[in-house]
Amino acid sequence: MASHIVGYPRMGPKRELKFALESFWDGKTSAEDLKKVAADLRSSIWKQMSGAGIKYIPSNTFSYYDQVLDTTALLGAVPPRYGWTGGEIGFDTYFSMARGNASVPAMEMTKWFDTNYHFIVPELGPEVTFSYASHKAVDEYKEAKALGVDTVPVLVGPVSYLLLSKPAKGVDKTFSLLSLLDNILPVYKEVISDLKAAGATWIQFDEPTLVRDLDSHQLQAFSNAYAGLESTLSGLNVLVETYFADVPAEAYKTLTSLKGVTAYGFDLVRGDKTLGLIKGDFPKGKFLFAGVVDGRNIWANDLAASVSTLEELATLVGKDKLVVSTSCSLLHTAVDLVNETKLDNEIKSWLAFAAQKIVEVNALAKALAGAKDESFFGANAAAHASRKSSPRVTNEAVQKAAAALKGSDHRRATNVSARLDAQQKKLNLPILPTTTIGSFPQTIELRRVRREYKANKISEDEYVKAIKEEISKVVKLQEELDIDVLVHGEPERNDMVEYFGEQLSGFAFTVNGWVQSYGSRCVKPPIIYGDVSRPKAMTVFWSTAAQSMTARPMKGMLTGPGMLTGPVTILNWSFVRVDQPRFETCYQIALAIKDEVEDLEKAGINVIQIDEAALREGLPLRKSEEAFYLDWAVHSFRITNCGVKDTTQIHTHMCYSNFNDIIQSIIDMDADVITIENSRSDEKLLSVFREGVKYGAGIGPGVYDIHSPRIPSTEEIADRINKMLAVLETNILWVNPDCGLKTRKYAEVNPALKNMVAAAKLLRTQLAGAK
């Protein structure tokens, strides 16, 4: 029995790549230094998999930013604004596309399917000339081979690449991206030929869009693509990998009929219905890569159950054609449980990070081949029994409270228009009020204070004093900038995941359980292992301290970019228990947040932000499943604030997803104000209002992209506000950045916010003069 890994985390067990990237971007280290760190990480990963007995080891899954951007580089599909003139694409062009530069903005960034990972969206049109402009896939294959490791090079499949793209600016939105298929196949042929010449015997094409609802034209594109590549692929074993959901029946027929393809990979964790399709009709003589080890969660595999599934599959396809695999890339899980020194032994026994999942995959393959490790399987069975019977998992009071939620939709008693009137009388804000999303830059000194406090090197009094001083600086800065609704900057929080989760029951936390979100940005998802409740107030102390420093409205912050906040986002940005439905866990979290919101209101906080940045992210990949998810997700948000007064203004924030298709659900959330990403996606959000959607609550489409170091001018921001005013009423429009400012430097934040406020004042003057 053979074993396979779809992909592996890139950052390193201690985020080595993150620090190397940021040092390079800051000009502190050279390109060669960055490449050396990357090469060391790749070497370590390949040797680890080889040493664990994995047969089919992936290469070209490593990336300096993301694999879709790597494919854009491979195809030479660089938008003209970056000034690329041909040749091998280097770091300057590559990172300008990802992050922007002083003169041009970055390309759009959005979520990778229903994960918290992001990718850079290709911008394509009929005028794009494709060329073989990055030899990374071949170089990394050769690099592994020189280390004695024969790998399976991985490419984003040609059809998925086009389906994940968008028409470039100026290109008609109805332009068929699939019409470019014949233009990109010659480049794919060149890459394949180079890989064959280098000695590759297998190649993996990731075609995850096959799990979506595709029409016949889109499905035909897959048939056309692989028919077009068939002669070039001759002599290679070709794996087409799918993941994240079931493959629909029609897509399954298309996939298993592709010319030149010898193997198919399926996610059998989230795509359990695919199992039925395989049992019904699997092509003879083909390889089945069975993704039975979860690549998106950190729970130890149920080895006994997996063996049962694999044995059934082996009778269908033959043991010689069955390959044990992960459900998707391990990019979406933490790196190595060995690095966790603070998790208690019971919880630790329930878990498996990427390094442990490699061992699980190989153990399953060996068991199927008749070499079962009885000790390993016995320990696994004991861990599963422990988790089922542990008293720390269940809280009857929490379960009863969540069950009692049924029968009410938990809406606020007054409509949003009347609430906004009541809030304006209390807050007395100008038109086009300015605010930020939550966090301010996290300085080296601030990180040092938090680190020393956690290590017991400074007292709690010293810590509180230092954090209050930082809040005071942030408040003073916002007052100097003349921002209307302030935030306290979140200096007490390195990561909202830890901040909230450590104060909620049912959560566990890691020391080094980092997962890449985008570029160098990493998060540490909490582990929800049991029923969730809030033993005590979490944010009231800091929110009231911040409010006491200013006469201006101060948001009570249940918020933070890239952090955990509202119930749906906490759920979607966590490793969630799998022993009960996700919506039940979400309702439990909503009740905990509801307690916090009501305590903030009692403490005199009049503006409370409850972020749901990940609401869209959790949307199922199949249309038939969307309504049920949106119903309980939106309901969960309403639960958190259904009991507050009309004069308490509830804000929420969403970032970096396509929201247009769920705009009615966003309206149904019934927040008073929503701030939402807009600038990096070419103001895509505004199109929904041009098409006639009426939005009566306050709304702040972001006026500049905080994920780029670029500082927008006053004129540029004013132009964006004017575009918003063309489709939105003046009295509901807010002015704010796209997201929080945690990842930026003050040298970037100060002038950008100054220009933002100046733009808002300029428009106020113009609007007043027009009356």
CORVENNOR-V441642 format. One record per pair of residues at least 6 apart in sequence whose C-alpha atoms are under 8 Angstrom apart, sorted by the first residue. I is the first residue (numbers start at 0). J is the second residue. Records with the same first field share a line. If there is no record, write none. Layout:
I=J ; J
This chain:
0=318 ; 319 ; 321 ; 322 ; 323 ; 364 ; 365 ; 367 ; 368
1=53 ; 54 ; 55 ; 321 ; 322 ; 323 ; 361 ; 364
2=52 ; 53 ; 54 ; 55 ; 322 ; 323 ; 324 ; 360 ; 361 ; 364
3=53 ; 54 ; 55 ; 56 ; 288 ; 322 ; 323 ; 324 ; 325 ; 360
4=53 ; 55 ; 56 ; 57 ; 324 ; 325 ; 328 ; 329 ; 357
5=57 ; 240 ; 324 ; 325 ; 326 ; 327 ; 328 ; 329
6=57 ; 60 ; 327 ; 328 ; 329 ; 330
7=44 ; 60 ; 61 ; 328 ; 329 ; 330 ; 353
8=61 ; 328 ; 329 ; 330 ; 331 ; 332 ; 333 ; 334 ; 353 ; 514 ; 515
9=16 ; 40 ; 41 ; 61 ; 62 ; 330 ; 515
10=16 ; 17 ; 514 ; 515 ; 519
11=40 ; 334
12=334 ; 335 ; 338 ; 511 ; 513
13=511
14=513
15=36
16=33 ; 36 ; 37 ; 519
17=518 ; 519 ; 520 ; 521
18=519
19=28 ; 32 ; 33 ; 36
20=33 ; 63 ; 519
21=519
22=28
23=29 ; 30 ; 33
30=90
41=61
42=143 ; 146
45=56 ; 143 ; 148
46=148
48=56 ; 357
49=56 ; 148
51=357 ; 358 ; 361
52=361
53=357 ; 360 ; 361
55=150 ; 151
56=149 ; 150 ; 151
57=150 ; 151 ; 152 ; 153
58=136 ; 139 ; 140 ; 143 ; 150 ; 151 ; 152 ; 153
59=135 ; 136 ; 139 ; 140 ; 152 ; 153 ; 154
60=66 ; 153
62=69
63=518
64=97 ; 517 ; 518 ; 519
65=117 ; 118 ; 119 ; 517 ; 518
66=118 ; 155
67=118 ; 119 ; 120 ; 121 ; 155 ; 160
68=93 ; 97 ; 118 ; 119 ; 120 ; 121
69=133
70=154 ; 155 ; 160
71=77 ; 121
72=88 ; 93 ; 132 ; 133
73=130 ; 131 ; 132 ; 133 ; 134 ; 135
74=129 ; 130 ; 131 ; 132 ; 133 ; 183 ; 186
75=85 ; 88 ; 128 ; 129 ; 130 ; 131 ; 132 ; 133
76=121 ; 122 ; 123 ; 127 ; 128 ; 129 ; 130
77=83 ; 96
78=122
80=103
81=92 ; 95 ; 96 ; 103
83=92
85=132
86=132
87=132 ; 133 ; 134
88=132 ; 133
95=104 ; 105
96=104 ; 105 ; 106
97=105 ; 106 ; 119
98=104 ; 105 ; 106 ; 706 ; 707 ; 708
99=105 ; 106 ; 707 ; 708 ; 709
100=707 ; 708 ; 709
101=708 ; 709 ; 710
102=709
103=709
104=679 ; 707 ; 709
105=679 ; 707
106=119 ; 120 ; 121 ; 122 ; 679 ; 680
107=119 ; 120 ; 679 ; 680 ; 681
108=117 ; 118 ; 119 ; 120 ; 655 ; 679 ; 680
109=117 ; 118 ; 119 ; 120 ; 655 ; 656 ; 657
110=116 ; 117 ; 118 ; 616 ; 655 ; 656
111=117 ; 118
112=243 ; 616 ; 620
113=243 ; 616 ; 617 ; 618 ; 619 ; 620
114=331 ; 616 ; 617
115=516 ; 571 ; 572 ; 613 ; 616
116=331 ; 515 ; 516 ; 517
117=516 ; 517
118=517
120=163 ; 164 ; 165
121=163 ; 164 ; 165
122=164 ; 165 ; 166 ; 167 ; 168
123=164 ; 165 ; 166 ; 167 ; 176
124=166 ; 167 ; 170 ; 174 ; 176
125=179
129=182 ; 183 ; 186
130=186
131=186 ; 189 ; 190
134=190
136=152 ; 153 ; 154 ; 190
137=152 ; 190 ; 193 ; 194 ; 197
140=149 ; 150 ; 151 ; 152 ; 194 ; 197 ; 199
141=197
143=149 ; 150
144=150
149=199
150=199 ; 201
151=199 ; 200 ; 201 ; 202 ; 203
152=194 ; 199 ; 201 ; 202 ; 203
153=202 ; 203 ; 204 ; 205
154=202 ; 203 ; 204 ; 205
155=204 ; 205 ; 206
156=204 ; 205 ; 206
157=180 ; 183 ; 184 ; 187 ; 206 ; 224
158=177 ; 180 ; 206 ; 220 ; 221 ; 224
159=205 ; 206 ; 207 ; 208 ; 209
161=176 ; 177 ; 179 ; 180
162=176 ; 177 ; 208
164=176
165=176
166=172 ; 174 ; 176
168=681
177=217 ; 220
180=220 ; 224
181=224
184=224 ; 227 ; 228
188=228 ; 231
191=231 ; 232
192=231
195=235
199=235
200=234 ; 235 ; 236
201=235 ; 236 ; 237 ; 238
202=235 ; 236 ; 237 ; 238
203=237 ; 238 ; 239 ; 240
204=237 ; 238 ; 239 ; 240
205=239 ; 240 ; 241
206=239 ; 240 ; 241
207=240 ; 241 ; 242 ; 243
208=241
209=241 ; 246 ; 247 ; 250
210=241 ; 242 ; 243 ; 244 ; 245 ; 246 ; 247 ; 250 ; 620 ; 621
211=246 ; 247 ; 620 ; 621
212=247 ; 620 ; 621 ; 622
213=250
218=250 ; 253
219=253
221=253 ; 254 ; 257
222=253 ; 254 ; 256 ; 257 ; 258
225=257 ; 258 ; 259 ; 260
226=257 ; 258 ; 259
228=259
229=258 ; 259
230=259
232=259
233=259
236=260 ; 261 ; 262
237=259 ; 260 ; 261 ; 262
238=260 ; 261 ; 262 ; 263 ; 264
239=260 ; 262 ; 263 ; 264
240=263 ; 264 ; 265
241=263 ; 264 ; 265 ; 266 ; 327
242=264 ; 265 ; 266 ; 270 ; 326 ; 327
243=266 ; 269 ; 270 ; 326 ; 327
244=266 ; 269 ; 270 ; 620
245=266 ; 267 ; 269 ; 270 ; 271 ; 272 ; 273
246=265 ; 270 ; 273
247=273
248=276
251=276
254=263
255=263 ; 281 ; 282
261=285 ; 286
262=285 ; 286 ; 287 ; 288
263=285 ; 286 ; 287 ; 288
264=287 ; 288 ; 289 ; 290
265=273 ; 287 ; 288 ; 289 ; 290 ; 326
266=289 ; 290 ; 291 ; 325 ; 326 ; 327
267=273 ; 274 ; 289 ; 290 ; 291 ; 326
268=290 ; 291 ; 292 ; 293 ; 326
269=326
278=312 ; 315
281=315 ; 316
283=316
284=316 ; 320
285=316 ; 320
286=316 ; 320 ; 321 ; 322
287=316 ; 320 ; 321 ; 322
288=321 ; 322 ; 323 ; 324
289=309 ; 321 ; 322 ; 323 ; 324 ; 325 ; 326
290=323 ; 324 ; 325 ; 326 ; 327
291=305 ; 323 ; 324 ; 325 ; 326
292=300 ; 324 ; 325 ; 326 ; 356 ; 359 ; 360
293=300 ; 325 ; 326 ; 327
294=325 ; 326 ; 327 ; 328 ; 329 ; 330 ; 331 ; 332 ; 353
295=326 ; 327 ; 328 ; 329 ; 331 ; 332
296=331 ; 332 ; 574 ; 575
297=332 ; 333 ; 350 ; 351 ; 352 ; 574
298=349 ; 350 ; 351 ; 352
299=349 ; 350 ; 351 ; 356 ; 379
300=351 ; 356 ; 359 ; 379
301=379 ; 380 ; 383
302=359 ; 363 ; 376 ; 379 ; 380
303=376 ; 380
305=363
306=363 ; 366 ; 367
309=323 ; 367
310=367
312=321
313=320 ; 321
322=364
323=360 ; 361 ; 363 ; 364
324=360
325=356 ; 360
329=353
330=514 ; 515
331=514 ; 515
332=352 ; 353 ; 514
333=352 ; 353 ; 511 ; 512 ; 513 ; 514
334=352 ; 353 ; 354 ; 512 ; 513 ; 514
335=351 ; 352 ; 353 ; 354 ; 355 ; 512
336=347 ; 350 ; 351 ; 352 ; 354 ; 355 ; 512
338=510 ; 511
339=509 ; 510 ; 511 ; 512
340=510
341=509 ; 510
342=507 ; 508 ; 509
345=385
348=382
349=382 ; 383 ; 386
362=371 ; 372
363=371
365=371 ; 372
366=372
386=392
391=505 ; 529
392=505 ; 528 ; 529 ; 530
393=529 ; 530
394=529 ; 530
397=530 ; 531 ; 532 ; 587
398=530 ; 587
400=587
401=583 ; 586 ; 587 ; 590
408=634 ; 637
409=634 ; 637 ; 638 ; 641
410=637 ; 638 ; 641 ; 669
411=637 ; 640 ; 641 ; 642 ; 643
413=645
415=669 ; 670 ; 671 ; 695 ; 696
416=695 ; 696
417=645
418=645 ; 646 ; 671
419=646 ; 648 ; 671 ; 696
421=645 ; 646
422=645 ; 646 ; 647 ; 648
425=646
426=552
428=483
430=729 ; 730 ; 732 ; 763
431=729 ; 730 ; 731 ; 732 ; 733 ; 734 ; 759 ; 763
432=482 ; 483 ; 484 ; 732 ; 733 ; 734 ; 759
433=482 ; 483 ; 484 ; 733 ; 734 ; 735 ; 756 ; 759
434=482 ; 483 ; 484 ; 485 ; 486 ; 733 ; 734 ; 735
435=484 ; 485 ; 486 ; 735 ; 736 ; 738 ; 739
436=486 ; 558 ; 559 ; 560 ; 652 ; 674 ; 735 ; 736 ; 737 ; 738 ; 739 ; 740
437=486 ; 487 ; 488 ; 489 ; 556 ; 558 ; 559 ; 560 ; 739 ; 740
438=486 ; 487 ; 488 ; 489 ; 490 ; 559 ; 560 ; 739 ; 740 ; 741
439=473 ; 488 ; 489 ; 490 ; 739 ; 740 ; 741 ; 743
440=488 ; 740 ; 741 ; 742 ; 743 ; 744 ; 745 ; 748
441=490 ; 493 ; 741 ; 742 ; 744
442=744
445=466 ; 469 ; 490
446=493
448=462 ; 465
449=462 ; 491 ; 493
451=457
452=458 ; 459 ; 462
466=490 ; 491
467=544 ; 545
469=490
470=487 ; 488 ; 489 ; 490 ; 545
471=545 ; 548
473=487 ; 488
474=485 ; 486 ; 487 ; 545 ; 548 ; 549
477=485
480=752 ; 753 ; 756
481=756
482=756
483=551 ; 552
484=551 ; 552 ; 553 ; 554
485=551 ; 552 ; 553 ; 554
486=553 ; 554 ; 555 ; 556
487=542 ; 545 ; 553 ; 554 ; 556
489=556 ; 559
492=498
494=522 ; 523 ; 562
495=558 ; 559 ; 561 ; 562 ; 563 ; 564
496=523 ; 524 ; 525 ; 562 ; 563 ; 569
497=508 ; 523 ; 525
499=537 ; 563 ; 564
500=506 ; 507 ; 508 ; 525
501=507 ; 508
502=533 ; 534 ; 535 ; 537
503=531 ; 532 ; 533 ; 534 ; 591
504=529 ; 530 ; 531 ; 532 ; 533 ; 534
505=527 ; 528 ; 529 ; 530 ; 531 ; 532
506=525 ; 526 ; 527 ; 528 ; 529 ; 531
507=525 ; 526 ; 527 ; 528
508=524 ; 525 ; 526
509=523 ; 525
511=523
512=523 ; 524
513=521 ; 522 ; 523 ; 524
514=521 ; 522 ; 523 ; 524
515=521 ; 522
516=522
522=561 ; 562
524=572 ; 573 ; 574
525=572 ; 573 ; 574
526=573 ; 574 ; 575 ; 576
527=573 ; 574 ; 575 ; 576
528=575 ; 576
529=576
530=584 ; 587
531=584 ; 587 ; 588 ; 591
532=587 ; 588 ; 590 ; 591
533=591 ; 592 ; 594
536=595 ; 598
537=595
538=555 ; 556 ; 557 ; 595 ; 599
539=555 ; 595 ; 598 ; 599 ; 602
542=553 ; 554 ; 555 ; 556 ; 599 ; 604
543=602 ; 603 ; 604
545=553
546=552 ; 553 ; 604
552=605 ; 606
553=604 ; 605 ; 606
554=604 ; 605 ; 606 ; 607 ; 608
555=599 ; 604 ; 605 ; 606 ; 607 ; 608
556=607 ; 608 ; 609
557=564 ; 565 ; 607 ; 608 ; 609 ; 610
558=564 ; 565 ; 608 ; 609 ; 610
559=610 ; 739
560=612 ; 738 ; 739 ; 740 ; 741
562=572
563=569 ; 572
564=609 ; 610 ; 611
565=589 ; 592 ; 609 ; 610 ; 611 ; 636
566=585 ; 586 ; 588 ; 589 ; 592 ; 611 ; 635 ; 636
567=585 ; 611 ; 613 ; 614 ; 632 ; 635 ; 636
568=610 ; 611 ; 612 ; 613 ; 614
569=588
570=581 ; 584 ; 585
571=613 ; 614 ; 616 ; 617
572=613
575=581
582=631 ; 632
585=632 ; 635
586=635
589=635 ; 636 ; 638 ; 639
590=638 ; 639
592=639
593=638 ; 639 ; 640
594=639
596=607 ; 639 ; 640 ; 643
597=640 ; 642 ; 643
599=607
600=643 ; 647
604=647
605=646 ; 647 ; 648
606=647 ; 648 ; 649 ; 650
607=647 ; 648 ; 649 ; 650
608=649 ; 650 ; 651 ; 652
609=649 ; 650 ; 651 ; 652
610=650 ; 651 ; 652 ; 653
611=636 ; 651 ; 652 ; 653
612=652 ; 653 ; 654
613=653 ; 654
614=632 ; 653
615=656 ; 657 ; 658 ; 661
616=656
618=625 ; 628 ; 629
619=625 ; 628
629=664
633=664 ; 665 ; 667 ; 668
634=668
636=668
637=668 ; 669
640=649
648=671 ; 672
649=670 ; 671 ; 672
650=670 ; 671 ; 672 ; 673 ; 674
651=670 ; 672 ; 673 ; 674
652=673 ; 674 ; 675
653=673 ; 674 ; 675 ; 676
654=675 ; 676 ; 737 ; 738
655=676
656=676
657=684
658=684
659=684 ; 687
662=687
666=694
669=696
670=696
671=696 ; 697
672=696 ; 697 ; 698 ; 699
673=696 ; 697 ; 698 ; 699
674=698 ; 699 ; 700 ; 701 ; 733 ; 735 ; 737
675=698 ; 699 ; 700 ; 701 ; 737 ; 738
676=700 ; 701 ; 737 ; 738
677=683 ; 684 ; 685 ; 700 ; 701 ; 702 ; 703 ; 737
678=700 ; 701 ; 702 ; 703 ; 704 ; 737
679=703 ; 704
684=700
685=723 ; 726
688=694 ; 726 ; 727
689=726
694=727
695=731
696=731
697=730 ; 731 ; 732 ; 733
698=731 ; 732 ; 733
699=732 ; 733 ; 734 ; 735
700=723 ; 733 ; 734 ; 735 ; 737
701=734 ; 735 ; 736 ; 737 ; 738
702=716 ; 719 ; 720 ; 734 ; 735 ; 736 ; 737 ; 755
703=711 ; 716 ; 735 ; 736 ; 737
704=736 ; 737 ; 738
705=736 ; 737 ; 738 ; 739 ; 740 ; 743
706=742 ; 743
708=743 ; 747
709=747
710=747 ; 750 ; 751
711=751 ; 754
712=751 ; 754
713=754 ; 755 ; 757 ; 758
714=758
716=754 ; 755 ; 758
717=755 ; 758 ; 759 ; 761 ; 762
720=734 ; 759 ; 762
721=762
723=732
724=732
734=755 ; 759
735=755
740=748
